[in-house]
Amino acid sequence: MLVRTLSIALPAIALAACSAGETEADTSNVAVPGVAEATPAAAPADAPAEATLESWIVGTWSFDEICGSSDFAVVYHADGAVDNGGQVGQWALEGNRLTETVTREYDLETGNLTALDTPLTRSYTIVRRDAGHGVIRFNGDDIPILRC
């Protein structure tokens, strides 16, 4: 929505700046800050931080010091799907609290995904260190994670 608003507003502002007029007409371009003021009002103050953490967690993560040093990885998809080392389900983020609901898991004997009778639910606190490093706090332990 913001991109659509900006793609309409910016060309209109550029055209207004090119039009011949008095200095008062130039003053009307001061309305540009009004567009910026409307943007924060459209979203709650805490939404950008949550959206940033949500977009940051999307991707493939390893608990190893080097990606690929084991077959174990966690993949958080943008659509809310998760594959956590063969356990598959959905993830959701509320603040810095990530909850996984596992509904299927790989059967090691058959290699097939099997539906669980009762979904497994686990929650972690997510701490972002930088673009490629973070920490999962789970049951009192800090577990480093590395983006792959």
N, C-alpha and C positions, 0 to 999 in steps of 0.2 A: 504494500500500500504506500509506503514512504517513497519507494522508487518511482511508482506511478505518479505520485504527487509532484516529486522533484522533476520528473521528465516532462511534465506539463508546465510547472512553475518556472523552471530555469529558462526555457526558450521564450516564454512570455516576458520575463524580466529582461532578457537580452534584447528583444524587440523594443521594449519600452525604453531602454537605454539608448537605442539608435534613433528614436523618433526625435524630430525637431520640436522644440518647445521652450518655454521659458524656464528659468531656474526653478520655479515652483513645480514644474513637471518633473524635474530631476529629484525634487524633494519627495515626490510621491513614491519613488523607488525605495525610500526608507521603509516601506511596508515589508521589505524582505525579512527584517527581524520578526515581523508578525508571523511569517510562515514558520520560522524556527521556534517561536513561542508556542505555536499550536502543536508542534510535534511532541514535546514532552507531555502535554496535557492528554494526548491520545493514549499514552501508556503509563501504567503505574510506575512510580519511582524505582521499585525493586525489579521490574521486568528486565531491564537491560543486563543486570548482573546475572540473573537466572538464565536468560537466553544465552549469554556468553558462556556460562558453565555448561549448559546443555549442548551447545554447538561444539565446545571443546572436548567433551567426553565422547562424541561420536567418532568412531574409528576403531582401529585394532590396537590392543594394549597387551603388554607382556609383564609378567611378574619376574622375569629373568633380567639380569644386568645387560644382556645383549639380546636383541630381537632375533628370533630364529634359533636360539641355542636349545630350545625344546619345542615340542609340538603344541604346547599349551599356550593358548592366547584367548583373550576375551574380545569379542567384536560387538560394539554397540552401534546399531544402525540408526539412521536419522528417523526412520518410521517407528521407532520404539521397540524393534526386535533386538534380541540379544542371543548370542551363542557364547556361553561361558564354559569352555573346555568340554563341549559335548552335551551340555545342558542348555536347552533352547526354550525361549519364552519371550517375555516382554520386560522392558525396563521403563521406569518413570523417575523423574527427578523433581523433588520438592525442596526448594532452597538448595542446600548442599547435601541433602539426603537422597541417595540413589537406592531404589528398591527394585530387585529382580524378582519376577514371578516365573518360575520354571514350570513349564507344562509338558515338556517332552525331553527325553534324554536318549543318547546313543546306547544301544545294547552292545556291549563289547563282544559278545558271542556271535551275534548275527550281523552286527554292523548297521542295523536299522534304527531309525528313530522310533521310540516307543512312548505312547502317551502315558503320563502318570495318572494314577487314580486320584491322588490328592496333590495339587500343585505345591511346590516348594517356594517359600518366600524368604528372602534375606535382604537386609538393608545395610548399607554402608554410609559412612560420612566420607565425602570426597573433598580432598584438599588439592588445589592446583598449585604446583611449584613454578612451572613455566610452561611453554607451549608443548613440550614433549615429556614432561615429568609430573607426577602427582603422587598422592598417597591415598590409599583406602584405609579408613579406620574401621576395623571390624572386630568385635568382641574384645576391645581393649588393646588390640595390636595395630601398629602402623605398618602397612604393607606398601612398599614402593611400587609404582607402576610406571611403565615406559611405553610411549607411543611408538608403534612400529610402522 
